[in-house]
Amino acid sequence: MLNEKMREARQQKGISQTELAKLIGVSRQTVNMIENGDYNPTIALCLKLCKALDKTLNDLFWED
């Protein structure tokens, strides 16, 4: 399942996958895989993503 919420939040902040990856300490490929639904991040990584994107867990990962 695509993570459009995360992709949209990243784009709204005006940062690339590479920039986000550097902020949270992972590779660009990991960010890409999360956005494409090919990788389920750990809760620790989810929290880093939320902090970097100024979003809550619900904002990024709760399914509507």
C-alpha positions as CSV (number, residue, x, y, z in Angstrom):
1,M,0.0,0.0,0.0
2,L,1.4,3.4,-1.0
3,N,2.1,5.8,1.7
4,E,0.8,8.9,0.0
5,K,0.5,10.8,3.3
6,M,4.2,10.6,3.9
7,R,5.0,11.5,0.3
8,E,2.7,14.5,0.5
9,A,4.1,15.6,3.8
10,R,7.6,15.4,2.5
11,Q,6.7,17.4,-0.6
12,Q,4.9,20.0,1.4
13,K,8.1,20.6,3.4
14,G,9.9,20.9,0.1
15,I,12.5,18.2,0.8
16,S,13.7,15.4,-1.4
17,Q,13.8,11.7,-0.4
18,T,17.6,12.1,-0.1
19,E,17.2,15.1,2.3
20,L,14.7,13.2,4.4
21,A,16.9,10.1,4.5
22,K,19.8,12.2,5.8
23,L,17.6,13.8,8.5
24,I,16.5,10.4,9.8
25,G,19.6,8.4,9.2
26,V,18.6,6.0,6.5
27,S,19.2,5.6,2.8
28,R,17.2,7.3,0.1
29,Q,16.1,3.8,-1.0
30,T,14.6,3.1,2.4
31,V,12.5,6.3,2.2
32,N,11.4,5.3,-1.3
33,M,10.5,1.8,-0.2
34,I,8.4,3.2,2.7
35,E,6.6,5.6,0.4
36,N,5.9,2.8,-2.1
37,G,4.6,0.5,0.6
38,D,7.5,-2.0,0.1
39,Y,8.9,-1.6,3.7
40,N,7.3,-1.4,7.1
41,P,9.4,0.9,9.3
42,T,10.0,0.2,12.9
43,I,8.2,2.4,15.5
44,A,11.5,4.2,16.2
45,L,11.8,5.0,12.5
46,C,8.2,6.1,12.3
47,L,8.8,8.5,15.1
48,K,11.9,10.0,13.4
49,L,9.8,10.5,10.2
50,C,7.1,12.2,12.2
51,K,9.6,14.5,13.9
52,A,11.3,15.4,10.6
53,L,8.0,16.0,8.8
54,D,6.3,17.8,11.7
55,K,3.4,15.2,11.7
56,T,1.9,12.8,14.1
57,L,1.8,9.0,13.7
58,N,-1.8,9.3,12.9
59,D,-1.1,11.9,10.2
60,L,1.4,9.7,8.4
61,F,0.4,6.1,9.1
62,W,-3.3,5.8,10.1
63,E,-5.4,4.3,7.3
64,D,-8.6,6.2,6.5
